[in-house]
Amino acid sequence: MRRGLALFLCVYGWVAAPAALASGGLYKWVDDKGVVHYSDTPPVGKAAKKLGANPQPLLDNTQAPPPSRSWQEQLQESNERRFQEEKRRQDQQKKAQETEDKCRQARRALESLTQERPLYRMGKDGERIYMEDDERGRFADTWQKQADAYCR
């Protein structure tokens, strides 16, 4: 019998407490014997603490929640995000490959310019025009700048 009464009071407390909070408030106080009491009305002649719930603010038309989206719309958005991420990743890979190619080209040109062998370029008439040391140095400086920029 006592268990049934305890269960009833427990269930009643769970049901009544939110209703009391919603209706006007719930008060908590301690009596002379140190027993804690809860009530929806404050005690007479005793100091009581009002327990209040933090109610949700009412939404007006400008604060209306966003309409829920269907699963098809959510799937479409997910696919678009995935596509954009894949495109960005491919663009990054392409840029990294181009940078690596430019680095390799600059290093090969520098290696060729620093060797002690004659270098030439072809003239308009098809004749060989050999590079002088100062021209070789200018080309080496240019290629060194490119290597510094692309090789990290």
N, C-alpha and C positions, 0 to 999 in steps of 0.2 A: 504494500500500500504506500509506503513512504517513497519507494522508487517511482511509482506512478505520479505522486504529487510533485516530486522533485523534477521529473521529466516535464510535467505540465507547466510548472513555474519557469523552467528553462525555456521551453518553447514560447510561452507567453512573453517572457522577457525579450526574446529575439523578435517577436512580432510587435510588441508594444513599444520598444525603444525607438525604432525608426519612425513609428507613427507619432510618438511624443516629440521627437526632434522636429518633425515636419510641422506639427500643429502649433507649437508655440515655444517649445524648449523643454529641456530636461535639466533638472536641478540635482546637485550632489551635495550632501552634507554629512557631517559626522556627529553622532549624538554624544551624550555625556559618557557613555560606556565605551566609546571608541568604535562603534559600529557604523559602517558607511551605508548611507541610504540614498536611493535615487527616486525621484518623483517628478511628475509633470507640473506640480505646484510647489512654490517655495515654502519652507517651514515657517511657522510663526515664531518670531523671537530668536531665530537662529541665523547665523551667517551661512549662506549657501552659495555654491559656485554654479553659475549657469553654464551648462554644456550646450554648445550650439554646433550645428552641422554647417559646413561651408556649402551653401547651395550654389548650384551652377547658375551663372548669369543667363538671363533670357536672351535668346537670339532675336534680333530684329531682321528685317529684310536684307540689310547690308552685310550681316554676319551669317548668312545662311550657309549651312555646311555644303561642301561641293557635292554635286550629284554623283552617285555611285556609277562606276563604269562597268560595262559588261566584260565578261572574260575575253571576248573577242578583241575589244579595244585594248585591254591590258596586254594581251598576247601581241597585238600589233605594235604597241609601244615598246614592249620588251624586245621584239625582233628588230625594230628600228634602232634601239640603243645598242644591241649586239652588233648590228651592221656597221654603225658609226664607230664603235670601238675597234672592230676588225679593220675598217678602212684606215683609222688613225694608226693602228699597229703596223699595217702594211706600208703606210707613208713613212713612218719612222724607220722601218727596215730599209726601204728604198733610199732614203736620205743617208742612212748609215753606210749602205753599199756604195753610193756615189762618193761619199767622203773617203771611204777606203780606197776606191779606184783612183781618186785624185792624189791621194797620199802615195800610192804605189807608183803612179806616173811621175810625180815630182822626185821621188827617190831614185828612180831609174835614170831620169834626166840628170840629176846631180851626180850620180855614179859615173855616167858617161862623160860629163864635163870635167870631172876631177881626174880622170885617167890621163896619162901622158902619151896620148896618141893624137894625131891630127884629126880635126873635125872639120867638116865642110857642109855647105848647103848648095843646092843646085840653083844656078842663075837662070835668067830668062832664056838664054840660048842653050841651056843644057850643060853649061860648063860648071866645073866645081869651083866654088869660092871658099877658100880655107879661112877658118876663124883665127883671128889674132888673139893674143893673150888678154887684152883689155876687153874685147867682145866676149870672150869665154867667161871672164870674171863677172861681167854684167849679167849674162845668162845664168851663171851659177848663183848670183845674189837673188835673182828673180825666182829661180826654182827653190832656193833655200827658204824664201819667204812663204812660198806655197806649201812646202813641206812642213814648215812650222805651223801654218794655219790648219792643215788637214791631218797631220800625223800627231796623235796625242797619246 
